[in-house]
Amino acid sequence: MKNALKIGALMLLMGLSAYDSQAQIIVRVRPPRPRVVAPRPPMPGPGRVWVEEDWRPRGRSYEWHGGYWTAPPRAGARWIPGHWSHRRGGEVWISGHWRY
């Protein structure tokens, strides 16, 4: 019985975190892209991928996040850059993600 309660609580927490991650911030006017001109740092090692600058949710708005080098989560993964998407009432930032 205790194991069933633990599993149920874990599933509830996982469900709530999945629900929270689907929240979207709708803005009526896109925030202006910062005019930062910085050279891309050299690749730190073989097999790294450059993830372009993009917007990150912060509170009820977005903040600009600089690009960075990272290792793909698995072989053959490809980074898909984020983009703005029109929604009822404004624009929503669709974050970049890995495609397998």
C-alpha positions in Angstrom: 0.0 0.0 0.0 2.8 2.4 0.8 4.4 1.7 -2.5 1.1 2.5 -4.3 0.9 5.8 -2.5 4.5 6.7 -3.3 3.9 5.9 -7.0 0.7 7.9 -7.0 2.4 10.9 -5.5 5.2 10.7 -7.9 2.9 10.5 -10.9 0.9 13.5 -9.6 4.2 15.5 -9.2 5.2 14.5 -12.7 1.8 15.5 -14.1 1.9 18.9 -12.4 5.4 19.6 -13.7 4.4 18.7 -17.2 1.4 21.0 -17.0 3.5 23.8 -15.7 6.0 23.4 -18.5 3.2 23.9 -21.1 2.4 27.4 -19.9 2.8 30.1 -22.5 3.4 33.8 -22.2 1.4 35.8 -24.7 2.8 39.2 -25.5 1.0 41.8 -27.7 4.3 43.4 -28.9 7.4 41.3 -29.4 10.3 42.5 -27.2 13.1 44.1 -29.3 16.1 41.9 -29.9 19.1 43.3 -28.2 21.8 44.7 -30.4 24.7 42.7 -28.9 27.6 42.1 -31.3 29.9 39.5 -29.8 32.1 37.1 -31.6 31.2 33.4 -31.2 33.7 31.7 -28.9 35.7 28.9 -30.4 34.3 25.4 -30.2 35.4 23.9 -26.8 35.7 20.4 -28.2 34.7 18.0 -30.9 31.1 17.2 -31.4 29.7 20.4 -29.9 26.8 22.3 -31.5 26.2 26.1 -31.3 22.8 26.9 -29.9 21.8 30.4 -31.1 20.7 33.2 -28.9 17.0 33.1 -28.0 14.3 34.3 -25.6 13.6 32.6 -22.3 10.4 33.0 -20.2 10.9 35.1 -17.1 7.8 35.9 -15.0 5.2 37.3 -17.4 7.7 38.4 -20.0 10.8 37.1 -21.8 14.5 37.8 -21.4 17.3 37.5 -24.0 19.7 34.6 -23.5 23.0 34.5 -25.3 24.2 31.6 -27.5 26.4 28.8 -26.2 28.2 25.6 -27.2 26.7 22.3 -26.0 26.9 18.6 -26.7 23.8 17.1 -28.4 21.8 14.8 -26.0 22.4 11.9 -28.4 24.0 11.1 -31.7 22.1 12.5 -34.7 20.2 15.1 -32.7 19.8 18.4 -34.5 19.1 21.8 -32.8 15.9 23.5 -34.1 16.1 27.3 -33.3 13.2 29.0 -31.5 10.7 31.3 -33.3 7.8 33.6 -32.7 4.3 32.2 -33.4 1.1 34.1 -33.7 -1.6 33.2 -31.2 -5.0 34.7 -30.4 -4.2 37.9 -28.5 -0.6 38.2 -29.4 2.7 36.4 -30.0 4.2 33.4 -28.2 7.9 32.4 -28.2 8.4 28.7 -29.2 11.7 27.7 -27.6 14.4 26.0 -29.5 14.6 22.2 -29.1 16.4 19.1 -30.1 15.0 17.0 -33.0 16.0 13.3 -33.3 
